[in-house]
Amino acid sequence: MTNYFEIEALRKYIDLTHANLGYTAKLVGMDRATLWQALNGYEPSDKTRFKIKKFLNNQVDDIIRETNYDVDKHTIVRPESFRH
């Protein structure tokens, strides 16, 4: 286990989504070998950590946008047609 939260978060992302390592590496923007080394305890470079952090932030932003999550109120904003 590494001490970097980006690596642990990416490991959990891959576990939750059952994503292929090669496909995830392509989405992150690095080669599969580098990502594999980072996930298996090798010291990641700052560039690798930055790419992983950027990828995870984009994933979270996509989820927030798709669910209409209001960050200030901590609730999902429903369209008017769904309100009672």
DSSP file (Angstrom, degrees, kcal/mol; ACC not computed):
  #  RESIDUE AA STRUCTURE BP1 BP2  ACC     N-H-->O    O-->H-N    N-H-->O    O-->H-N    TCO  KAPPA ALPHA  PHI   PSI    X-CA   Y-CA   Z-CA
    1    1 A M              0   0    0      0, 0.0     2,-0.1     0, 0.0    39,-0.1   0.000 360.0 360.0 360.0 135.3    0.0    0.0    0.0
    2    2 A T        -     0   0    0      2,-0.2    40,-0.0    37,-0.1    41,-0.0  -0.464 360.0-128.3 -91.9 167.6    1.3    3.4   -0.9
    3    3 A N  S    S+     0   0    0     -2,-0.1     2,-0.6     4,-0.0    -1,-0.1   0.281  78.5 103.7 -95.8   9.7    1.0    6.6    1.1
    4    4 A Y     >  -     0   0    0      1,-0.1     4,-1.8     2,-0.0     3,-0.3  -0.826  60.0-154.8 -99.2 123.7   -0.5    8.5   -1.8
    5    5 A F  H  > S+     0   0    0     -2,-0.6     4,-2.5     1,-0.2     5,-0.2   0.802  93.3  60.5 -67.6 -27.2   -4.2    9.1   -1.7
    6    6 A E  H  > S+     0   0    0      2,-0.2     4,-2.3     1,-0.2    -1,-0.2   0.910 106.0  46.4 -64.6 -41.2   -4.4    9.4   -5.5
    7    7 A I  H  > S+     0   0    0     -3,-0.3     4,-2.4     2,-0.2    -2,-0.2   0.917 114.0  47.4 -68.1 -43.0   -3.1    5.9   -6.0
    8    8 A E  H  X S+     0   0    0     -4,-1.8     4,-2.2     2,-0.2    -2,-0.2   0.900 112.3  50.1 -65.4 -39.8   -5.5    4.5   -3.4
    9    9 A A  H  X S+     0   0    0     -4,-2.5     4,-2.3     2,-0.2    -2,-0.2   0.900 111.6  48.0 -65.2 -40.3   -8.4    6.4   -4.9
   10   10 A L  H  X S+     0   0    0     -4,-2.3     4,-2.6     2,-0.2    -2,-0.2   0.893 109.5  53.2 -67.3 -38.5   -7.5    5.1   -8.4
   11   11 A R  H  X S+     0   0    0     -4,-2.4     4,-2.0     1,-0.2    -2,-0.2   0.917 111.6  45.7 -61.2 -42.6   -7.2    1.5   -7.0
   12   12 A K  H  X S+     0   0    0     -4,-2.2     4,-2.7     2,-0.2    -2,-0.2   0.876 110.6  54.1 -67.9 -37.2  -10.7    1.9   -5.5
   13   13 A Y  H  X S+     0   0    0     -4,-2.3     4,-2.5     2,-0.2     6,-0.3   0.928 109.8  46.8 -60.8 -45.6  -12.0    3.3   -8.8
   14   14 A I  H  X>S+     0   0    0     -4,-2.6     4,-1.3     1,-0.2     5,-0.9   0.892 113.2  49.6 -65.3 -39.1  -10.7    0.4  -10.7
   15   15 A D  H  <5S+     0   0    0     -4,-2.0    -2,-0.2    -5,-0.2    -1,-0.2   0.910 114.2  44.8 -65.3 -41.9  -12.2   -2.1   -8.2
   16   16 A L  H  <5S+     0   0    0     -4,-2.7    -2,-0.2     1,-0.2    -1,-0.2   0.887 121.6  36.1 -70.8 -39.5  -15.6   -0.4   -8.2
   17   17 A T  H  <5S-     0   0    0     -4,-2.5    -1,-0.2    -5,-0.2    -2,-0.2   0.565  96.1-134.6 -91.9  -8.1  -15.9    0.0  -12.0
   18   18 A H  T  <5 +     0   0    0     -4,-1.3    -3,-0.2    -5,-0.2    -4,-0.1   0.872  43.9 176.7  54.6  38.6  -14.1   -3.3  -12.8
   19   19 A A      < -     0   0    0     -5,-0.9     2,-0.2    -6,-0.3    -1,-0.2  -0.418  34.1-110.4 -77.0 148.3  -12.2   -1.3  -15.4
   20   20 A N     >  -     0   0    0      1,-0.1     4,-2.6    -2,-0.1     5,-0.2  -0.560  22.0-131.0 -73.5 139.2   -9.5   -2.8  -17.5
   21   21 A L  H  > S+     0   0    0     -2,-0.2     4,-2.4     1,-0.2     5,-0.2   0.880 106.7  50.7 -63.0 -38.9   -6.0   -1.5  -16.6
   22   22 A G  H  > S+     0   0    0      2,-0.2     4,-1.8     1,-0.2    -1,-0.2   0.905 112.2  46.5 -65.4 -41.7   -5.2   -0.8  -20.2
   23   23 A Y  H  > S+     0   0    0      2,-0.2     4,-2.1     1,-0.2    -2,-0.2   0.907 113.2  49.1 -66.7 -42.4   -8.4    1.2  -20.8
   24   24 A T  H  X S+     0   0    0     -4,-2.6     4,-2.6     1,-0.2     5,-0.2   0.898 108.8  53.1 -64.2 -40.0   -7.9    3.1  -17.6
   25   25 A A  H  X>S+     0   0    0     -4,-2.4     5,-2.4     1,-0.2     4,-2.1   0.888 108.4  50.7 -62.0 -38.5   -4.4    3.9  -18.5
   26   26 A K  H  <5S+     0   0    0     -4,-1.8    -1,-0.2     2,-0.2    -2,-0.2   0.904 111.4  47.7 -65.3 -41.3   -5.6    5.3  -21.8
   27   27 A L  H  <5S+     0   0    0     -4,-2.1    -2,-0.2     1,-0.2    -1,-0.2   0.886 113.2  47.7 -66.4 -38.7   -8.2    7.4  -20.0
   28   28 A V  H  <5S-     0   0    0     -4,-2.6    -2,-0.2    -5,-0.1    -1,-0.2   0.843 115.3-118.3 -71.0 -33.4   -5.6    8.7  -17.5
   29   29 A G  T  <5S+     0   0    0     -4,-2.1     2,-0.3     1,-0.4    -3,-0.2   0.781  75.0  96.3 100.2  34.2   -3.2    9.5  -20.3
   30   30 A M  S   <S-     0   0    0     -5,-2.4    -1,-0.4    -6,-0.1    -2,-0.1  -0.918  77.1 -85.4-143.6 170.3   -0.2    7.2  -19.6
   31   31 A D     >  -     0   0    0     -2,-0.3     4,-1.9     1,-0.1     3,-0.2  -0.431  37.0-116.4 -80.8 158.1    1.1    3.8  -20.6
   32   32 A R  H  > S+     0   0    0      1,-0.2     4,-2.6     2,-0.2     5,-0.2   0.838 110.7  57.0 -62.4 -37.3   -0.2    0.7  -18.9
   33   33 A A  H  > S+     0   0    0      2,-0.2     4,-2.3     1,-0.2    -1,-0.2   0.902 107.2  48.0 -64.3 -41.8    3.2   -0.3  -17.4
   34   34 A T  H  > S+     0   0    0     -3,-0.2     4,-2.2     2,-0.2    -1,-0.2   0.917 113.7  47.0 -65.4 -43.1    3.6    3.0  -15.6
   35   35 A L  H  X S+     0   0    0     -4,-1.9     4,-2.2     2,-0.2    -2,-0.2   0.905 111.1  52.0 -65.6 -40.6    0.1    2.8  -14.2
   36   36 A W  H  X S+     0   0    0     -4,-2.6     4,-1.4     1,-0.2    -2,-0.2   0.919 109.7  49.5 -61.1 -43.7    0.7   -0.8  -13.1
   37   37 A Q  H  <>S+     0   0    0     -4,-2.3     5,-2.3     1,-0.2    -1,-0.2   0.902 110.5  50.0 -63.1 -41.2    3.9    0.1  -11.3
   38   38 A A  H ><5S+     0   0    0     -4,-2.2     3,-0.9     1,-0.2    -1,-0.2   0.892 112.0  47.9 -64.8 -38.7    2.2    3.0   -9.5
   39   39 A L  H 3<5S+     0   0    0     -4,-2.2    -1,-0.2     1,-0.2    -2,-0.2   0.735 108.6  56.2 -74.0 -21.8   -0.6    0.7   -8.4
   40   40 A N  T 3<5S-     0   0    0     -4,-1.4    -1,-0.2    -5,-0.2    -2,-0.2   0.063 126.7 -86.0-104.0  25.6    1.8   -2.0   -7.2
   41   41 A G  T < 5S+     0   0    0     -3,-0.9    -3,-0.2     1,-0.3     2,-0.1   0.383  79.6 137.1  98.0  -4.7    3.8    0.1   -4.8
   42   42 A Y      < -     0   0    0     -5,-2.3    -1,-0.3    -6,-0.2   -40,-0.0  -0.459  68.0 -94.8 -72.3 151.4    6.5    1.7   -6.9
   43   43 A E        -     0   0    0     -2,-0.1     2,-0.2     1,-0.1    -1,-0.1  -0.533  43.4-140.9 -68.2 115.4    7.2    5.4   -6.2
   44   44 A P        -     0   0    0      0, 0.0     2,-0.1     0, 0.0    -1,-0.1  -0.503  14.3-119.7 -78.7 148.2    5.0    7.4   -8.6
   45   45 A S     >  -     0   0    0     -2,-0.2     4,-2.4     1,-0.1     5,-0.2  -0.336  26.0-108.4 -76.5 166.7    6.5   10.5  -10.2
   46   46 A D  H  > S+     0   0    0      1,-0.2     4,-2.4     2,-0.2     5,-0.1   0.862 121.3  54.6 -63.7 -34.9    4.8   13.9   -9.6
   47   47 A K  H  > S+     0   0    0      2,-0.2     4,-2.3     1,-0.2    -1,-0.2   0.904 108.5  48.2 -65.1 -41.6    3.7   13.9  -13.2
   48   48 A T  H  > S+     0   0    0      2,-0.2     4,-2.3     1,-0.2    -2,-0.2   0.930 112.4  48.3 -64.0 -45.7    2.0   10.5  -12.7
   49   49 A R  H  X S+     0   0    0     -4,-2.4     4,-2.6     1,-0.2    -2,-0.2   0.893 111.1  51.3 -61.9 -40.2    0.3   11.7   -9.6
   50   50 A F  H  X S+     0   0    0     -4,-2.4     4,-2.6     2,-0.2    -1,-0.2   0.917 109.9  48.8 -63.4 -44.2   -0.9   14.8  -11.3
   51   51 A K  H  X S+     0   0    0     -4,-2.3     4,-2.3     2,-0.2    -2,-0.2   0.907 113.3  47.1 -62.8 -42.0   -2.4   12.9  -14.2
   52   52 A I  H  X S+     0   0    0     -4,-2.3     4,-2.6     2,-0.2     5,-0.2   0.919 112.7  49.4 -65.8 -43.4   -4.2   10.5  -11.9
   53   53 A K  H  X S+     0   0    0     -4,-2.6     4,-2.3     1,-0.2    -2,-0.2   0.908 111.6  48.9 -62.1 -42.5   -5.5   13.4   -9.8
   54   54 A K  H  X S+     0   0    0     -4,-2.6     4,-2.1     2,-0.2    -1,-0.2   0.909 111.5  49.7 -63.8 -42.9   -6.7   15.2  -12.9
   55   55 A F  H  X S+     0   0    0     -4,-2.3     4,-2.1     2,-0.2    -2,-0.2   0.931 112.4  46.7 -61.6 -46.8   -8.5   12.1  -14.2
   56   56 A L  H  X S+     0   0    0     -4,-2.6     4,-2.3     1,-0.2    -2,-0.2   0.884 110.7  52.4 -66.4 -38.0  -10.2   11.5  -10.8
   57   57 A N  H  X S+     0   0    0     -4,-2.3     4,-2.5     1,-0.2    -1,-0.2   0.903 109.4  50.1 -62.9 -40.2  -11.3   15.1  -10.5
   58   58 A N  H  X S+     0   0    0     -4,-2.1     4,-2.2     2,-0.2    -2,-0.2   0.886 109.6  51.2 -64.6 -38.6  -12.8   14.9  -14.0
   59   59 A Q  H  X S+     0   0    0     -4,-2.1     4,-2.0     2,-0.2    -2,-0.2   0.920 111.5  46.8 -64.2 -43.5  -14.7   11.7  -13.1
   60   60 A V  H  X S+     0   0    0     -4,-2.3     4,-2.6     1,-0.2    -2,-0.2   0.911 111.3  51.8 -65.0 -42.6  -16.1   13.3   -9.9
   61   61 A D  H  X S+     0   0    0     -4,-2.5     4,-2.5     1,-0.2    -1,-0.2   0.891 108.7  51.4 -60.9 -39.8  -17.1   16.5  -11.9
   62   62 A D  H  X S+     0   0    0     -4,-2.2     4,-2.6     2,-0.2    -1,-0.2   0.905 110.6  48.3 -63.7 -41.5  -18.9   14.3  -14.5
   63   63 A I  H  X S+     0   0    0     -4,-2.0     4,-2.1     2,-0.2     6,-0.2   0.922 112.3  48.6 -65.1 -43.6  -20.8   12.5  -11.7
   64   64 A I  H  X>S+     0   0    0     -4,-2.6     5,-1.9     1,-0.2     4,-0.6   0.915 114.3  46.4 -62.1 -43.0  -21.8   15.8  -10.1
   65   65 A R  H ><5S+     0   0    0     -4,-2.5     3,-0.6     1,-0.2    -2,-0.2   0.908 113.0  48.5 -67.1 -42.5  -22.9   17.2  -13.4
   66   66 A E  H 3<5S+     0   0    0     -4,-2.6    -1,-0.2     1,-0.2    -2,-0.2   0.842 116.9  41.1 -69.2 -33.3  -24.9   14.1  -14.4
   67   67 A T  H 3<5S-     0   0    0     -4,-2.1    -1,-0.2    -5,-0.2    -2,-0.2   0.473 104.3-126.0 -93.2  -1.5  -26.7   13.8  -11.1
   68   68 A N  T <<5 -     0   0    0     -4,-0.6     9,-2.9    -3,-0.6     2,-0.4   0.894  41.3-176.7  56.4  42.1  -27.4   17.6  -10.7
   69   69 A Y  E   < -A   76   0A   0     -5,-1.9     2,-0.8     7,-0.2     7,-0.3  -0.576  22.0-140.7 -74.9 126.6  -25.7   17.4   -7.3
   70   70 A D  E  >> -A   75   0A   0      5,-3.5     4,-1.6    -2,-0.4     5,-1.1  -0.801  11.2-163.8 -89.3 110.9  -25.8   20.8   -5.5
   71   71 A V  T  45S+     0   0    0     -2,-0.8    -1,-0.2     1,-0.2     5,-0.0   0.860  85.7  50.7 -65.9 -36.6  -22.5   21.1   -3.8
   72   72 A D  T  45S+     0   0    0      1,-0.2    -1,-0.2    -3,-0.1    -2,-0.0   0.897 120.4  32.7 -69.8 -40.5  -23.6   23.9   -1.5
   73   73 A K  T  45S-     0   0    0      2,-0.2    -1,-0.2     0, 0.0    -2,-0.2   0.555  98.8-132.6 -93.1  -9.1  -26.7   22.2   -0.2
   74   74 A H  T  <5 +     0   0    0     -4,-1.6     2,-0.3     1,-0.2    -3,-0.2   0.870  69.2 109.4  57.1  40.4  -25.3   18.6   -0.4
   75   75 A T  E   <S-A   70   0A   0     -5,-1.1    -5,-3.5    -7,-0.1     2,-0.6  -0.931  75.8-106.8-137.0 162.1  -28.5   17.4   -2.2
   76   76 A I  E     -A   69   0A   0     -2,-0.3     2,-0.6    -7,-0.3    -7,-0.2  -0.821  34.8-132.6 -90.1 125.5  -29.4   16.2   -5.7
   77   77 A V        -     0   0    0     -9,-2.9    -1,-0.0    -2,-0.6     0, 0.0  -0.695  22.7-155.2 -83.1 117.8  -31.5   18.9   -7.4
   78   78 A R        -     0   0    0     -2,-0.6     5,-0.1     1,-0.1   -10,-0.0  -0.640  22.1-104.3 -91.1 148.5  -34.5   17.3   -9.0
   79   79 A P    >>  -     0   0    0      0, 0.0     3,-1.7     0, 0.0     4,-0.6  -0.316  37.1-106.1 -63.9 158.3  -36.3   18.7  -12.0
   80   80 A E  G >4 S+     0   0    0      1,-0.3     3,-0.9     2,-0.2    -2,-0.1   0.811 117.7  63.4 -57.5 -32.3  -39.6   20.4  -11.3
   81   81 A S  G 34 S+     0   0    0      1,-0.2    -1,-0.3     3,-0.0    -3,-0.0   0.721 101.8  50.8 -68.5 -20.0  -41.6   17.5  -12.8
   82   82 A F  G <4 S+     0   0    0     -3,-1.7    -1,-0.2     2,-0.0    -2,-0.2   0.598  89.5  97.9 -92.3 -11.6  -40.2   15.1  -10.1
   83   83 A R    <<        0   0    0     -3,-0.9    -3,-0.0    -4,-0.6     0, 0.0  -0.469 360.0 360.0 -79.2 149.6  -41.1   17.3   -7.1
   84   84 A H              0   0    0     -2,-0.1    -1,-0.1     0, 0.0    -3,-0.0   0.409 360.0 360.0 -97.4 360.0  -44.2   16.6   -5.1
